[in-house]
């Protein structure tokens, strides 16, 4: 399984942060509406992502959620028709929650930078730095991008959007 280092931070001004990423050479990958349907599992997380552009996939991941650094092991399977996968999983898995968001995705070095407007939650920046040449190099790159965007590690949200929506009773 691939590994990455993650953080999610609530922000007010997404536009200002996008400009910083573009000035640093970040590549715009897509901007689109995304629907993530999460399913209940005993060990890990499973979601089906349907996107107007970009990712259409089934995603499984495990992540430490104890307040330490958020290293995640994940598998992504691209799919052509997410709605068929949702119907399939609905036959035998319990649906937990649906996350409705608009995501703008940039790549900068080995980091995916997500600028998210999540219905019912607000604006967030998520960083996912993929481990390519060891965890130390990934951590260094991650910290450089945190500094570029002036993100405060102490303001991170340790829960997924699905957890946040469930806590709000949505």
C-alpha positions as CSV (number, residue, x, y, z in Angstrom):
1,X,0.0,0.0,0.0
2,X,1.2,3.5,-0.8
3,X,1.9,5.8,2.2
4,X,1.4,9.5,2.7
5,X,1.5,12.2,5.4
6,X,-1.7,14.2,5.8
7,X,-3.2,17.2,7.4
8,X,-6.6,19.0,7.2
9,X,-6.9,22.6,8.4
10,X,-9.9,24.9,8.3
11,X,-9.3,28.2,6.5
12,X,-11.2,31.3,5.6
13,X,-9.7,32.5,2.3
14,X,-9.1,29.7,-0.2
15,X,-8.4,32.1,-3.1
16,X,-5.3,33.6,-1.4
17,X,-3.8,30.2,-0.7
18,X,-4.4,29.0,-4.3
19,X,-2.4,32.1,-5.5
20,X,0.5,31.1,-3.2
21,X,0.5,27.6,-4.6
22,X,0.4,28.8,-8.2
23,X,3.3,31.3,-7.6
24,X,5.3,28.3,-6.2
25,X,4.7,26.3,-9.4
26,X,1.8,24.2,-8.2
27,X,0.0,22.5,-11.1
28,X,-3.8,22.8,-11.2
29,X,-5.1,19.3,-11.8
30,X,-8.9,19.9,-11.6
31,X,-11.7,21.8,-9.9
32,X,-14.9,19.9,-9.5
33,X,-17.9,18.9,-7.4
34,X,-17.3,15.6,-5.6
35,X,-19.6,13.3,-3.8
36,X,-18.0,10.7,-1.4
37,X,-20.2,7.9,-0.1
38,X,-18.7,6.4,3.0
39,X,-19.4,2.8,4.3
40,X,-19.1,1.3,7.7
41,X,-16.1,-1.0,8.2
42,X,-14.6,-2.5,11.3
43,X,-11.0,-1.9,10.1
44,X,-10.3,1.1,7.9
45,X,-12.4,3.4,5.8
46,X,-14.1,2.7,2.5
47,X,-15.6,5.4,0.2
48,X,-16.8,5.7,-3.4
49,X,-16.0,9.0,-5.0
50,X,-18.0,10.4,-7.8
51,X,-16.6,13.6,-9.4
52,X,-17.8,15.9,-12.1
53,X,-14.1,16.1,-13.3
54,X,-11.1,14.2,-12.0
55,X,-11.4,11.3,-9.7
56,X,-14.0,8.6,-9.9
57,X,-12.8,5.8,-7.6
58,X,-13.2,3.4,-4.8
59,X,-10.8,4.3,-2.0
60,X,-9.8,2.2,1.0
61,X,-7.5,3.6,3.7
62,X,-6.2,3.2,7.2
63,X,-4.9,6.1,9.2
64,X,-3.7,6.7,12.8
65,X,-6.3,9.2,14.3
66,X,-4.7,9.7,17.7
67,X,-3.4,13.2,17.4
68,X,0.1,12.3,16.2
69,X,1.3,12.7,12.7
70,X,-1.3,11.4,10.3
71,X,0.4,8.7,8.2
72,X,-2.1,6.9,6.0
73,X,-1.9,3.6,4.0
74,X,-4.3,3.7,1.1
75,X,-5.5,1.9,-2.1
76,X,-7.3,3.8,-4.9
77,X,-9.1,1.9,-7.7
78,X,-10.2,4.1,-10.6
79,X,-13.7,3.3,-11.8
80,X,-15.7,4.4,-14.7
81,X,-19.1,4.4,-13.1
82,X,-19.1,5.1,-9.4
83,X,-22.9,4.9,-9.2
84,X,-22.7,1.2,-10.0
85,X,-20.2,0.7,-7.2
86,X,-22.5,2.6,-4.8
87,X,-25.4,0.4,-5.8
88,X,-23.2,-2.7,-5.3
89,X,-21.9,-1.8,-1.9
90,X,-25.4,-0.7,-0.7
91,X,-26.4,-4.4,-1.1
92,X,-24.2,-5.6,1.8
93,X,-22.5,-2.6,3.5
94,X,-24.1,0.0,5.8
95,X,-23.8,3.5,4.3
96,X,-22.5,5.9,6.9
97,X,-22.6,9.4,5.4
98,X,-22.4,11.3,2.1
99,X,-19.9,14.1,1.8
100,X,-20.8,16.8,-0.7
101,X,-17.9,19.2,-1.6
102,X,-16.3,21.3,-4.2
103,X,-12.6,20.4,-4.5
104,X,-9.8,22.2,-6.4
105,X,-6.7,20.0,-6.6
106,X,-3.1,21.1,-7.1
107,X,0.1,19.1,-7.3
108,X,3.3,20.6,-5.9
109,X,6.3,18.2,-5.9
110,X,5.0,15.0,-4.3
111,X,2.1,16.8,-2.5
112,X,-1.5,16.9,-3.4
113,X,-3.1,20.1,-2.1
114,X,-6.9,20.1,-1.8
115,X,-8.8,23.3,-1.5
116,X,-12.2,22.1,-0.3
117,X,-15.6,23.8,0.3
118,X,-17.6,21.2,2.2
119,X,-21.4,21.5,2.4
120,X,-22.3,21.9,6.0
121,X,-18.7,22.3,7.3
122,X,-16.9,25.2,5.5
123,X,-13.5,25.7,3.8
124,X,-10.5,23.5,4.4
125,X,-7.0,22.8,3.0
126,X,-5.8,19.2,3.0
127,X,-2.2,18.3,2.2
128,X,-1.2,14.7,1.3
129,X,2.5,14.3,0.8
130,X,3.2,10.9,-0.8
131,X,6.3,9.0,0.5
132,X,8.5,8.6,-2.6
133,X,12.1,8.7,-1.3
134,X,11.6,7.9,2.4
135,X,9.5,9.4,5.2
136,X,12.1,12.0,6.2
137,X,12.1,13.6,2.7
138,X,8.3,13.4,2.7
139,X,8.1,15.1,6.1
140,X,10.5,17.9,5.0
141,X,8.4,18.6,1.9
142,X,5.2,18.5,3.9
143,X,6.6,21.1,6.4
144,X,7.8,23.4,3.6
145,X,4.3,23.5,2.1
146,X,2.8,24.0,5.6
147,X,5.0,27.0,5.9
148,X,4.3,28.3,2.4
149,X,0.5,28.3,3.2
150,X,1.0,29.5,6.7
151,X,-0.9,26.5,8.1
152,X,-0.8,26.0,11.8
153,X,-0.3,22.3,12.9
154,X,-2.2,23.1,16.1
155,X,-5.3,24.0,14.1
156,X,-5.5,20.7,12.3
157,X,-8.7,18.7,12.2
158,X,-8.0,15.1,13.0
159,X,-11.3,13.8,11.8
160,X,-12.4,13.1,8.3
161,X,-15.2,15.1,6.7
162,X,-17.4,12.0,7.2
163,X,-16.7,12.0,11.0
164,X,-17.4,15.8,11.2
165,X,-20.7,15.4,9.4
166,X,-21.6,12.4,11.6
167,X,-20.8,14.4,14.8
168,X,-23.1,17.2,13.5
169,X,-25.9,14.6,13.0
170,X,-26.0,15.0,9.2
